[in-house]
Structure formats: C-alpha cells, structure tokens
Amino acid sequence: MIFVLEDCPFRTEWFHKQGGLVWRDPWLFLEQLTDNQHIVTQIFLDHDLDWWEFNPYKAEITGLDVVKGMVLKNIRKDIEIIIHSMNPSGASAMNDHLMDNDFTNVKIV
C-alpha cells in the first residue's frame, strides 16, 4: 500500500490514479500511517504542505514535522520513503532526520 502526504491538487490527483492513498492533513496522515504501517510498502512525502496551526501562535507544519513524528511513533524503518518536495533545503532536512534515525530506504526525487 502506498501512502502519500501532498497538498497540491494536481499531484494529489496523479497519486490517486497511481493507486496511492493521499492525505493533505499531516496529523491524519501520521495517525493512519501509525495504525497501518504493517501494510505500507511506500511513503511519498512533501515538505511544503501549506498547513498552519494556531496554538497559541501561527506556525507552519511541514514534512519535517511529519518525519519527526514518524520517528516518535516508531514507524517501521524499512519502508521505502520517497521525498518528492520541490524545496531542496526542506527535502534535505527531512532526509537527514530520517537517516540520522536509522531509516534505511530513503530517496529524494
């Protein structure tokens, strides 16, 4: 099963056509990934999610926050993770955090 975190409607539609399950909400994505990681074969992650929280101040939630959550939730480290962000520094930070926490199958495309 392919899990996708993406905010762009065009890419969301493309991933749906490829058979991926797509989430825009980073926290719902993380919750579903945690509950279903035993059947997940690939994860596609975006960095810039255009997701904001206001608690108590406005803060942007990014793909880096999601990978930090993946580490805290003990997501399986052998799942293939593909970072498909158009933000090079954000993608690199996500990759570094995953690799620093022993995720073994990570690519940036």
C-alpha positions in Angstrom: 0.0 0.0 0.0 1.3 3.5 -0.9 0.8 6.4 1.5 1.2 9.9 0.2 1.4 13.3 2.0 0.7 16.1 -0.5 -1.1 19.4 -0.7 -1.0 20.1 -4.4 -4.4 19.1 -6.1 -2.7 18.2 -9.4 -0.2 15.9 -7.7 -2.9 14.5 -5.4 -4.9 13.5 -8.4 -1.9 11.9 -10.1 -1.1 9.9 -6.9 -4.7 8.7 -6.7 -4.5 7.5 -10.3 -1.4 5.5 -9.4 -3.2 3.8 -6.5 -1.9 5.8 -3.7 -3.8 6.8 -0.6 -3.4 10.6 -0.3 -3.7 12.9 2.7 -3.4 16.6 3.0 -3.7 16.8 6.8 -0.3 15.9 8.2 -1.6 14.7 11.5 -4.3 12.4 10.0 -1.6 11.1 7.7 0.6 10.3 10.6 -2.2 8.7 12.6 -3.2 6.5 9.6 0.4 5.6 8.9 0.9 4.6 12.5 -2.2 2.4 12.5 -1.5 0.8 9.1 2.3 0.7 8.9 2.2 -3.1 8.7 0.7 -3.0 5.2 2.5 0.1 3.9 5.2 -0.5 1.2 6.0 3.1 0.1 5.6 6.5 1.6 5.8 9.7 -0.5 6.4 12.9 1.5 6.2 16.5 0.5 7.8 19.3 2.6 5.8 22.4 2.0 2.3 21.4 3.0 0.6 24.8 3.2 -0.7 23.6 6.6 -0.9 26.1 9.5 -1.8 25.7 13.2 -2.7 28.5 15.6 -1.9 27.2 19.1 -1.2 29.7 20.6 0.7 31.3 17.7 0.6 30.8 14.0 3.0 28.1 13.0 3.6 26.3 9.7 3.6 22.5 9.8 5.9 20.9 7.3 7.1 17.5 6.1 10.0 17.8 8.6 7.4 17.9 11.4 5.9 14.7 10.0 9.2 12.8 9.8 9.9 13.8 13.4 6.5 12.3 14.2 7.4 9.2 12.3 10.4 8.8 14.5 8.5 9.4 17.7 5.7 6.9 16.6 8.3 4.2 15.8 7.2 3.8 12.2 8.9 0.8 10.5 12.3 1.8 9.3 12.4 -0.5 6.3 9.5 1.1 4.4 10.6 2.9 1.2 10.3 6.6 1.7 10.4 9.0 -1.2 10.7 12.7 -0.6 9.2 14.5 -3.6 9.4 18.1 -2.4 10.4 21.0 -4.7 12.0 22.6 -1.7 15.7 21.4 -1.7 16.6 22.5 1.8 13.4 21.2 3.3 13.8 17.8 1.5 17.4 17.6 2.6 16.4 18.3 6.2 13.8 15.6 6.1 16.2 13.1 4.5 18.9 13.9 7.2 16.5 13.5 10.0 15.3 10.1 8.7 18.8 8.9 8.0 20.0 10.1 11.5 17.3 7.9 13.0 18.2 4.7 11.1 15.6 4.8 8.3 17.3 2.7 5.7 15.4 3.2 2.4 15.1 7.0 1.8 15.3 8.8 -1.5 14.9 12.4 -2.7 13.4 12.8 -6.2 
